[in-house]
Amino acid sequence: MKTLAEFQKITDCEEYFDFFDIEYDERLVHVKRFHIMKKFGEMVEKAQGHDMGSDAKLLEYYKFALITVYKNFENGYSPSAADVWEMFDKPSACGTCSTSSSCNSIEEVSHGVHACTSQPNLGF
């Protein structure tokens, strides 16, 4: 049986599909990864703070959310330009990660390009 603790350790889009045993088109996930994860993350965030009764029910909701988001993209959903570029209206402090504007671990990595040093898996 899958646990909430296992779910919370997942970091990769495909890992979510594998965790929930959901079949997916690798090409679609490769192309729409950012959008799928953004919408899925929004649905996961909505569930936070709500009592689902048990971790199992919460995981069922997460699975349903991922299936819903994936099916929307599979059926041709395309985010608007406003959705795609919204992140540029609210840039993070360093512009390379999605941390809040309170990020203070910024260093120049190359010719004026800055990176957040609190994101250890960023590669340049």
C-alpha positions as CSV (number, residue, x, y, z in Angstrom):
1,M,0.0,0.0,0.0
2,K,1.3,3.4,-1.0
3,T,1.8,6.0,1.8
4,L,1.6,9.8,2.0
5,A,5.2,9.8,3.1
6,E,6.2,8.1,-0.1
7,F,4.1,10.5,-2.2
8,Q,5.8,13.5,-0.5
9,K,9.2,12.3,-1.6
10,I,8.4,12.3,-5.3
11,T,10.1,14.9,-7.4
12,D,9.7,13.8,-11.0
13,C,6.5,14.0,-13.1
14,E,6.8,10.4,-14.3
15,E,7.2,9.2,-10.7
16,Y,3.8,10.6,-9.9
17,F,2.2,8.5,-12.7
18,D,4.2,5.4,-11.7
19,F,3.3,5.9,-8.0
20,F,-0.4,5.9,-8.9
21,D,-0.1,3.2,-11.5
22,I,-1.5,5.5,-14.2
23,E,-0.6,4.8,-17.8
24,Y,0.6,7.8,-19.7
25,D,2.0,8.8,-23.1
26,E,5.7,9.6,-22.5
27,R,5.8,12.0,-25.4
28,L,2.8,14.0,-24.1
29,V,4.3,14.2,-20.6
30,H,7.7,15.2,-22.0
31,V,6.1,18.1,-24.0
32,K,3.5,19.2,-21.4
33,R,5.5,18.4,-18.2
34,F,5.6,21.9,-16.9
35,H,1.9,22.5,-17.5
36,I,0.8,19.2,-16.1
37,M,2.8,19.6,-12.9
38,K,1.6,23.2,-12.5
39,K,-2.1,22.3,-12.7
40,F,-1.5,19.1,-10.6
41,G,0.3,21.2,-8.0
42,E,-2.6,23.7,-7.9
43,M,-5.0,20.8,-7.2
44,V,-2.7,19.3,-4.5
45,E,-2.5,22.7,-2.9
46,K,-6.3,23.1,-2.8
47,A,-6.5,19.8,-0.8
48,Q,-4.1,21.0,1.9
49,G,-5.9,22.1,5.0
50,H,-9.0,20.0,4.2
51,D,-9.7,17.0,6.3
52,M,-10.1,14.1,3.9
53,G,-10.6,11.6,6.7
54,S,-7.4,9.6,6.1
55,D,-4.2,9.5,4.1
56,A,-5.7,6.9,1.8
57,K,-8.6,9.2,0.9
58,L,-6.1,12.1,0.3
59,L,-4.0,9.9,-2.0
60,E,-7.2,8.9,-3.9
61,Y,-7.9,12.6,-4.4
62,Y,-4.3,13.2,-5.6
63,K,-4.7,10.3,-8.0
64,F,-8.0,11.7,-9.3
65,A,-6.4,15.1,-9.7
66,L,-3.5,13.8,-11.7
67,I,-5.8,11.8,-13.9
68,T,-8.0,14.8,-14.5
69,V,-5.1,17.1,-15.4
70,Y,-3.5,14.5,-17.6
71,K,-6.8,13.7,-19.5
72,N,-7.3,17.5,-20.0
73,F,-4.0,17.7,-21.8
74,E,-4.5,14.4,-23.6
75,N,-7.8,15.7,-25.0
76,G,-6.1,18.8,-26.4
77,Y,-6.3,21.4,-23.5
78,S,-3.8,24.1,-24.2
79,P,-3.1,26.8,-21.6
80,S,-3.6,30.4,-22.6
81,A,-0.6,32.6,-23.2
82,A,-1.5,34.4,-19.9
83,D,-1.1,31.1,-18.0
84,V,2.2,30.3,-19.7
85,W,3.8,33.7,-19.1
86,E,2.2,34.5,-15.7
87,M,5.4,33.4,-14.0
88,F,7.3,36.2,-15.7
89,D,5.0,38.7,-14.0
90,K,6.1,37.5,-10.6
91,P,9.7,36.6,-10.9
92,S,11.6,35.1,-8.0
93,A,14.4,36.9,-6.4
94,C,17.0,35.0,-8.5
95,G,15.0,34.3,-11.6
96,T,16.2,30.7,-11.8
97,C,14.0,29.0,-9.3
98,S,10.4,29.2,-8.1
99,T,11.2,30.3,-4.6
100,S,9.6,33.3,-3.1
101,S,11.0,36.7,-3.4
102,S,12.6,36.2,0.1
103,C,15.2,34.0,-1.5
104,N,18.6,35.4,-0.4
105,S,21.0,32.7,-1.5
106,I,21.8,34.2,-4.9
107,E,25.2,34.2,-6.6
108,E,26.4,35.2,-10.0
109,V,27.4,32.0,-11.9
110,S,28.3,33.4,-15.3
111,H,28.4,36.8,-17.0
112,G,25.5,38.4,-15.1
113,V,23.5,35.2,-14.8
114,H,22.4,34.6,-11.3
115,A,21.4,31.3,-9.6
116,C,19.8,30.4,-6.4
117,T,22.3,28.5,-4.3
118,S,19.5,27.0,-2.2
119,Q,18.6,24.8,-5.3
120,P,21.4,22.2,-5.1
121,N,20.3,20.2,-8.2
122,L,20.5,23.1,-10.6
123,G,23.2,22.5,-13.2
124,F,25.0,25.1,-15.4
